[in-house]
């Protein structure tokens, strides 16, 4: 027996105090299961029976909360009640069913994370609680919150697919529960009536989850929560996470922070974002001044399309595609695979009549609200393709080449601009909104190293479809290619040759060093400052146009020249030795070929990255000194020639629209690198942006 339960048992046993717990009521609750005759509330049979059980359990639970053994837990529940003020909008987004279930089923006490129902289940046999009641307590204790994809099956039935585990159940829902084609955050209870063993219970009031791409956001969240676990460990990690044993108020906090409002079209509460991404949560303290869009028509259309689409998505065909490319059965990124397969189910996969889910929804579009019809029309005018990134305008959009239609396009986009490079390829659907083109949301990024092979193979597949299905419209043929995207990306990454690593002169990288003994230090220092850029403290730079050709270091009686190719080293040595005859004596040259480590890194390119340890924190004074140094370096960068800007300085480049885009992208990626480094956290580059006449990104 766990410690808190043992403590309660010890407290109650001597006198069996009726003033603490009504044991007679506990033993009688409930004598027989209701056979599910619907009451005046219109509850389904299992739901009504669970309500009878819960009434007895909650009475018993709140009685034991008054005991000395559970005093700390009682105080925690009272504090939570004051903090979250349950009752539903407008007072609080936390509804009573969620809070009461949390206080009895989830709120922990003691080192073993005991809860009210787990304690009752342990002490119950000592006081005559029947085995059936103990079983109900255990079932309540194992219940948890979960995120479910919901499909309306008609006749007050829904199918709920757990986004975290992929498992599906059916449930009977109360007559007044609307919004049955969305994503829910809800607690389910299992069926217990012999005549209704297929009907799970939607126990708490469901919250509708909304956002730009709810499927990918929550799939990614679940992937982060389990951190690569599989099999039984995966299920256990999911249960613990959604039970929130490590962070007891996780879901109460999320409901408060993610509250977006009450949907006008139904009286359900909408939540936005995911718990571990504060920037997505409307009411998180870091976003008090931010404005998030209200649930939009596109989200509702996606939900309708998912409800109409084939749930399985033809796994045999997916397996055949992978086998044909010589790939392992399981994708390297299940998250990406799920995102792309879901989009294919909605927009690309056809039924026996040759109609997609999008086409089926269009057939009944007349009954949809006007804003949903507009979103549906934008999707219908769009198409699937692969788009090569040619120009990036930070937070505004990207210029792309549709590699299947060989047509240049401008696509309005914000988030993707922050993680792309010119030469990358994006595979996915775009929407034609009339005034602009936008990505639908499900995108697969193919990095430059793999994009040529990917594009070549995708074009080959397109041509095969054109020959075998000439009467099928080009949009349908393009949509069929979507099922090949993730396998084709993996194949291209495996097949692509390791790129050669060269400097800007085209030389193969070879880390080359020459060492000299210095005879006349003053003469050497004077001549080096005449030949090269003097950085102070014995450091010099040899430039070749806008490029760094060599780094020279003079320390006492030692001179060292370092270059990234043998040719550059030979040229710099010849220049130095010509003017410093008698002042220096050559000692040795050394060369380090990085190709071996590059080959090793290339072989590991498809491995799942291991969790990185956070870098050690610097003392505050040292961290500030590093930030000051980096900021000063970026101030000088403004007026230094940059090869990626065709030898122009950033100040010169921003005079043209194309240059402004390139400088913005370079500066943003540099800021990202600083932020992710061990000493760049907190570095503010806003003054560099303003000096160049650019607006710092939010």
Phi, psi and omega in degrees: 000137181286159194299317183290320177299318178297322179294318178294317180300318179296323181291322186273330193297316188305319185238355187047060190299115176288338180285345177265311182224133176278087186292326179298316179296323180297318182294333184270354192263127324273146185298317180223147176289134171299144178271020169080033173286120184302138178266191184292343179277353181072033180280144174295160186305308180298322180296316180297320180293317177298326178296319177298314180297315184296324179303315179291317182295317182293321176300315179294319182297316181288338174291315182290338176295342178275359180281162177294323184298328183252020184300318180297319179293320178301318179294322179295318179295318178298317179296320179294322179297321177292322184286319187260346177043060185300153181152348180090166180301151005273353183292316183200146176285349179280114182276159185301318184298325178289315184291315181297318178297319177299315185294329182262327187259334191240323187300122188265160173216141175081169184294339181264011176056047179285153177235172181303312184289327178292324178293316179298321180295327181281320183274343186305313181303328181292341182243017172086014176294134183292155182302326181294320178295319177300319179297319178298318179299318180294321178296318177297320180293331180275348181293157181206165171288158178202162177251126188230139169274125190249131175236130180282122180261000182085162178054043176062029176240145176227154170257130181243117178257120179292117183298329183283320186251342183081357180283145183240145173223165174252151180218146168270135183242154177301155184301326187269006181273111182259193179054063185261015179231052186221197175249130185244146161255117190200161173254131177254152171238146184284158176291144180230348179275132183303328183273358184221048186282356178265348190258102173286169185245125171280097194281309180265160176299123183289143168259137177270127181266129182232167180158180182296319179211083187301319183301305184291324180299312184281329174297316178296320179300315180295323177298318179294325183292324183266342172052052174083006180291154178222167174059222183296324179296324177299310181298320180294318180295320179297313180300315181295321182293313182282341170284340177062043178292333181273341183214083194306328183259020185308311187279331173294317179296318180297318179299319179293313185285327184269000184300125181247342180135181178260126182298135182290331186274356178204170180261033182264157182269130181258137176240145183236139173092183179234153190300326186264014175235084185306329182294346180265357188258120186302323187250014174293145182307330180283352185238025184297333181262358182274152177244123176253146181293147175288161179311127187254173185293325181299320179298319180291324178294318178301318180298319178295319180295320178297321179294332181271344190275163178289119185297320186282328178066029176055070181297332179297318179293319178299318179295323180294321178298315181295318180296320180296334178266002179074030183260158174295155183299323184266135180293152178294325179238093178302327180297309179296318179301318179296317181300312184288323178293324178296316178296320178298319177301321184282320192245336188249325186284134181252152177271190183298335179269003179079024184246137176275167174301324177299317179295322179294321179291324177299325182298330179252022187297335184299336182271355184277156172300157186300319182291328176290323177298320180296317178296320179296319178295321179296320176295319183293327178282344181279185182200167175264142172193184171247136189235117179277127182284122181248335181203141183237127173246108189308127175066008180240312182170183181222143171269129184229162169250119173289107189286343177274324180261351182053056184221134179278140182221155170248125183244123177290126186198146177244295190298320184295334182295342184272352183230016183249160171232151175301132183103341173295160175237137176247126177251127180168189181263145170244154177252140177255100182272009180091294180284336181200166173257144177221154171287142179292328179135324179273107185229145174241123180267126177251114183293162186304325184295335182252349189295321180300314179296319180300310183296317180300315181291321180296319177296322178297318177296320178300316181294323177298316179296322180297323180285321185276334181229065186295335183274348179282132182301155185296329179294319179295318180295318179296319180298326179294335180290340185299330181291347181266352193299304185294313175301321181292324176298312180299317179298317181295321178294323180287325188271330185302135177290153177298128180294142176287144181255113183231160174273185185289348175270356182089006178282142172298137182291124173218113183288111191241134183225135173242138181237139181229153168263133184266128178263318182236091187296321182295316179296318180297313181298318182295317183288322178298321180292336177281326184276327191230173174286125183266115180265001181087160179057034176079014180252132181226154178234131173261124183252145172238095189066239179268002189254147174281118182266327182201152172246128183242134181232127177243115179226108180059241182262016182240133175237133181227135176243129180234132178223170180255014172205156180295320182299315180297322179296316180300317181294317181291321177299316181299319180295315182291313185293328180299318186267353186234036177298128180089343181265341180223154177232123181293132181257306184191158170244149176222151183224140178234117181270114182280001187296327181296313179291328177292320177299318180296317178296322180295321179294334182267008188295336182262000179285150175290130182294136176285153178297128181274142174284139179297142180295151179296143180280138175278154171302148184309317182294319180292319179298319179293322179297319178295317179298319178298319180295316180295320179295318178297322177297320179289330175296319178291326181304327182306325186246022176256139176297136183240122181304320181292349176254026181059037177083359178278157171279157175305322180296323178286321186293326185289359178286344176246156181298317180296320179295322179298318179297316182294317181294318179301316181294315178299316183292321179295315180294325177294319177298321176300315181298318177298315183297324182276351181279173184288342186228005184265357180300132179090357179288125182256114180258014183303323182293329177292316176302312184293323179300329179269003181074023181251154179269123179299141179290151178291000000 
